[in-house]
């Protein structure tokens, strides 16, 4: 017999009733999940068994599209993307590094006959760098691996621009993404090269803190003049420095850098004195043949 004057036993009974309701709710949720899975599998099997039937194929496409829309992105083949070129009132999409954006609001730039219509309906990532808009080679237009480090950084800046200014739509199946929308091996290689480019840029910026750029000017009479001041290279400092040719790793040419007295014999970087210029001169002149 229950002791109604015992508050502990009443609380325990109330907790028991609560747990019973909770278990019933969990059971109903499990049943619903199972039924959902069953009907999902039945739908997939029905579509598969009806392959070749135009009506079922249409349903399959509609179902896939609804799934893509619900996840907030779509997957495009090259042929599907090509249809979004602004002609006959269609939206205008473009892809860069395999990501697709709706640029319809920029129709005055990307619409038919406009200056950047070349990019509409395709991934022409390389053209963002080399500026070639006349020809489109499907096999090379988005092959960015061979680009220089600075070009990879510029291309990423373009992609970030589109992410900021236009609506992201999804991914292009091909070089960067597979049929499931997963990154390809090529994409991972691109990301590794991009990371290397970012590291190299950071190292170069650190190097400029230690060895700032010279001031540079050119005249027909005297050729190129390079000189150092306490603010050359945009770096305010207490010392002036001496102009030297500095050769950076991976760079195809040298840059003029201002070097402190204590660093003239450094082995951290490759330095070379300008021809016909004094060892402690603050300015040098040279002509390029």
MOKASUL-V634480 format. One record per residue. SS is DSSP state (a for helix, b for strand, c for the rest). PSI is psi in whole degrees, -180 to 180 (999 if undefined). Layout:
ss,psi
SS,PSI
SS,PSI
//
This chain:
ss,psi
c,133
c,136
c,102
c,-16
c,-1
c,103
a,-26
a,-45
a,-35
a,-44
a,-38
a,-41
a,-38
a,-39
a,-39
a,-44
a,-39
a,-44
a,-36
a,-45
a,-40
a,-43
a,-39
a,-43
a,-44
a,-40
a,-44
a,-39
a,-39
a,-44
a,-44
a,-42
a,-43
a,-46
a,-40
a,-44
a,-39
a,-51
a,-34
a,-46
a,-38
a,-40
a,-45
a,-44
a,-40
a,-44
a,-42
a,-44
a,-24
c,15
c,135
c,-21
c,117
a,-39
a,-44
a,-36
a,-40
a,-41
a,-41
a,-44
a,-44
a,-41
a,-45
a,-42
a,-41
a,-38
a,-43
a,-43
a,-38
a,-28
a,-5
c,2
c,162
b,159
b,134
b,139
c,169
a,-42
a,-38
a,-42
a,-36
a,-23
c,-20
c,70
b,7
c,-6
a,145
a,33
a,8
c,154
c,165
b,115
b,151
b,160
b,145
b,125
c,39
c,-2
b,137
b,135
b,146
b,111
c,24
a,-33
a,-16
a,38
a,-29
a,-16
a,-38
a,-6
c,168
c,130
c,-3
c,168
c,-35
c,20
a,-20
a,-34
a,-14
c,132
c,18
c,170
b,103
c,54
c,-40
c,-32
a,-22
a,-23
a,-49
a,-9
c,16
c,111
c,-2
c,-40
c,152
c,111
c,110
c,-35
c,-17
c,-16
c,-29
c,17
c,91
c,-6
c,-35
c,-3
c,154
c,164
a,-47
a,-33
a,-38
a,-39
a,-41
a,-40
a,-40
a,-37
a,-39
a,-44
a,-41
a,-35
a,-46
a,-35
a,-35
a,-41
a,-22
c,168
b,127
b,133
b,-33
b,-148
b,151
b,123
b,127
c,-118
c,-38
c,-26
b,145
c,-173
c,-17
c,2
c,12
c,146
b,140
c,172
a,-37
a,-42
a,-44
a,-37
a,-43
a,-45
a,-36
a,-43
a,-38
a,-41
a,-39
a,-41
a,-40
a,-40
a,-44
a,-39
a,-43
a,-40
a,-40
a,-39
a,-38
a,-38
a,-36
a,-24
a,-37
a,-41
c,83
c,158
b,155
c,166
b,143
b,136
b,159
b,142
b,150
c,-34
c,-46
c,-8
b,-146
b,131
b,132
b,137
b,161
c,143
c,-178
c,-1
c,9
a,148
a,8
a,17
c,107
c,133
c,176
c,-11
c,160
c,-60
c,164
b,137
b,131
b,153
b,124
b,123
b,116
c,150
c,129
c,-12
c,144
c,-10
c,171
b,167
b,155
b,125
b,149
b,123
b,132
c,160
a,-46
a,-16
a,5
c,-28
c,18
c,151
c,6
c,-31
c,164
b,118
b,149
b,135
c,145
c,142
c,145
c,36
c,135
c,153
c,-34
c,26
c,142
c,-11
b,151
b,155
b,144
b,156
c,142
c,124
c,999
//
